[in-house]
């Protein structure tokens, strides 16, 4: 096994619906000494490419079309003429940052990327955005979850849950089917494991939408975005 995972942390400001939010982002680099894939280059392409070094960037994968997922995508990809991948449902969001270009690859559920000696499997995990995806690497026991799932629970957009039933369906029906020791590597915050978070899922469904025991985020109360428990489908094939 030669592939490894590296993290680059950048910080900045994102504007959502006219409100500025200070954010710190994780950009993840997967690869070996020769080639890498870059996941969610939020900003500061120079810092990300410094970490990449002389290795070839094969692809830039954006788990969502939001500015803090795609902000440095073009600059990072252009150095080595790498492809940029995004789910097609997030293309309208992409255009808010990159108005004159499109991603190169439309990602789909169960698609794969290869880098070094490992495979990244695409998992559709909508909720925060309609085209949100996660990337599972079985060989490295890691899943890159973007905003779908973070160390303190389901991720938010501007402090709210845009489509909570879809998001909880993604978490319960996809992410929590992975092995308990799978590392959860999100775009914000520290890493945890599936086993750390899965015991809190019933609390989230019942309305406590943060990880129990979190010191810096208070529970939101019952489904503050107005969605209903009956809208949550843990099996995507349910009617």
Secondary structure, DSSP 8 states (H G I E B T S, - for coil): ---EEEEEEEEEEEEETTEEEEEEEEEEEEE-SSEEEEE---S-HHHHHHHHTTSEEEEEE-SSSSHHHHTTHHHHHHHTT-EEEEEGGGHHHHHHH-TT---SEEE-TT-EEEETTEEEEEEE--SSSTT-EEEEETTTTEEEEETSEETTEE--BTTB-TTHHHHHHHHHHTGGGS-TT-EEEESSS--EEHHHHHTTHHHHHHT--S-TT-SSS----TTTTS--GGG--SSTT--
